[in-house]
Amino acid sequence: MSRTKRGNKFIGYDYWGKRIGSSYQVIGRSGKKNTIKRERMKAKEDLIKEIEEENVQLTLKLKNLTGQL
């Protein structure tokens, strides 16, 4: 494990070995910025997908309830 001159890494340090794009990305701030941007975009896409799935389930439940009345 790498260490700084004073010991361990500081609190909140990001280890970039297993991140999206870390294997082929440009090293430095621009690469880190692009990786964070991609991660945020992926998180938004996942959230939208979850919401759409929940809406479909709620619609089906509503149709079942109205059909029973």
C-alpha positions in Angstrom: 0.0 0.0 0.0 1.4 3.4 -0.9 2.0 5.9 1.8 2.6 9.6 1.8 5.6 11.1 3.6 3.6 11.5 6.8 1.9 8.0 6.7 -1.4 6.8 5.3 -3.5 8.5 2.7 -5.7 11.4 3.8 -9.5 11.0 4.6 -11.6 10.9 1.5 -8.8 9.8 -0.8 -10.1 8.1 -4.0 -8.3 4.9 -5.0 -8.6 5.0 -8.8 -7.6 1.4 -9.7 -11.0 -0.1 -10.0 -12.9 2.9 -11.4 -14.6 3.3 -14.8 -12.0 4.2 -17.4 -9.0 3.9 -15.2 -7.3 1.4 -17.4 -7.3 3.5 -20.6 -7.8 7.0 -19.3 -5.3 9.9 -19.4 -3.5 10.2 -16.1 -4.1 13.4 -14.3 -6.9 15.8 -13.5 -8.5 15.6 -16.9 -8.8 11.8 -16.7 -10.2 12.0 -13.2 -12.7 14.6 -14.2 -13.9 12.5 -17.2 -14.2 9.4 -15.0 -16.3 11.2 -12.4 -18.4 12.6 -15.2 -19.0 9.1 -16.6 -19.8 7.8 -13.1 -22.4 10.5 -12.5 -24.0 9.9 -16.0 -24.2 6.2 -15.3 -25.8 6.8 -11.8 -28.4 9.1 -13.4 -29.2 6.4 -16.1 -29.5 3.8 -13.4 -31.8 6.0 -11.4 -34.0 6.7 -14.4 -34.2 3.0 -15.2 -35.3 2.2 -11.6 -38.0 4.9 -11.6 -39.4 3.7 -14.9 -39.5 0.1 -13.6 -41.4 1.3 -10.4 -43.8 3.3 -12.6 -44.6 0.2 -14.6 -45.2 -1.9 -11.5 -47.4 0.8 -10.0 -49.4 1.0 -13.2 -50.0 -2.7 -13.2 -51.1 -2.7 -9.6 -53.5 0.2 -10.3 -55.0 -1.6 -13.3 -55.5 -4.7 -11.1 -57.2 -2.7 -8.4 -59.5 -0.8 -10.7 -60.4 -4.1 -12.5 -61.5 -5.6 -9.2 -63.9 -2.8 -8.3 
